[in-house]
Amino acid sequence: MFPAKRLVRRSTALFLFAFFIFQTMGSAPTASAVNGWSRQQKPSRETSKPPARNPQIAKLVKEIDARNIENTIRKLVSFGTRNTLSEQDNPTRGIGAARDWLYGEFQKAAAASEGRMTVEKQTFEQPKGTRVPQPTMLTNVVATLKGTQTESAGRVYVVSGHYDSMCNSATDAKCDAPGANDDASGTAAVLEMARVMAKYKFDATIVFMTVPGEEQGLLGATHFAEEAKKANMDIEGMFTNDIIGSSLGANGVRDPHTVRVFSEGVPSNETTQEATTRRSVGGENDSQSRQLARFIKEVSELYVPTMKVWMIYRRDRYGRGGDHQPFLERGFAAVRFTEPNENYQHQHQNVRVQDGVQYGDLPEFDDFNYIADVARVNAAALAALASAPARPKPVTFPTSLSADTPIRWEANKETDLEGYEIVWRDTTEPTWTHSQAVGNVLTFTMKGMSKDNYFFGVRAVDKDGNRSPVTYPRPLPRAPRPDQSTQQPPP
Ligand SMILES: [Zn+2]
């Protein structure tokens, strides 16, 4: 930027600051004004108050049935093993039997959708690798419930569980690997959601997916995410449900009212340039995956009040991974659902009794009512996402230095759009604490609130009160300065 221009900008900033001082001079400063907003500007509503309830979502969560979940898990366990390297053409044992049974069940679910849900086997050859001793055919079973709103049908939410299982060794294709928790629980939850939600109409598209190869290195999920990226699919959120089966942990704690939702803060696919910007303006806690986790917590606790979403601010459990990762690495927002306290005697273990202790991932250690509740949390969040408008994007801060904070975004396309809301929170708050409806506008200025002191976001709202997840604003890229190769913030 030329020095003259910079001077103008500084003068403008000074003027705005003086104007702000002048504006606030009329009344004696109050405690809230010192905190950043005057009494008149204090918002009328906080996000912690429940948003409008969508009767369709309230209805569908009640239809999720623990008995269906139990039946699915027992059926999957009955195939003996679902190791990815196990038999593919035996109708009663091995991963092929599980694949074909799931395909049939998703087709039954689709029959109630009046043609909106289609089911496909996404089959591909996985080349030889560390945990794949020879090239192996893998099949994702994918049920797609097409959105009914023209402007939203291309917007996709994916919910997934992995139907493969393992005992001690990921390459032992012969041992019994019931996998009742890891991950028949997630698979059963996805199938039950498909069965219930196929009967309902949503604006956006929902993909109900069960995948193999998780234990061999997230192979099925990686294939889907890679194909989605190549096809430019607009995946706005992905949930993996993996080990959601037990409410009793190895620590002896029984907690059937909590589910962990893991979300990363710094995006897995962050570029060097983006990292430089983030270090300058902040945002370690505001990836789109983190906004998704906040959305899930806010919405699902409204419809499933007996369940608490325990947000965990990390990508996954310590040093471990899951099927949301390949999505994150390709720039899609994604989170992981897992029970609150795991028991490693029932994961990746040969079924055996040793020193009087039962090892193995057996159905007797599952809590089917708990799994149904986790499925309800998922279903409420998915239904809310697919009923709401798209999140606004891009959202930007158009100016750098100001006592006020103008925020700008581009118009949503939905015909039933009501307008937008600005949300904000103190920088140390985990979730959005305040919101303000600003109408159907494309820019709004938060008077007297500096973006130095708060985190802001924008979400879209439709005429029925369905709210999108929040988009965190990015700084507008500055024009390069001819006198300097690197861009420095103003002193
Ligand atoms: Zn798993």
Boltz pocket constraint, residues with backbone or C-beta under 6 A from the ligand:
constraints:
  - pocket:
      binder: B
      contacts: [[A, 162], [A, 182], [A, 183], [A, 214], [A, 242], [A, 243]]
      max_distance: 6.0
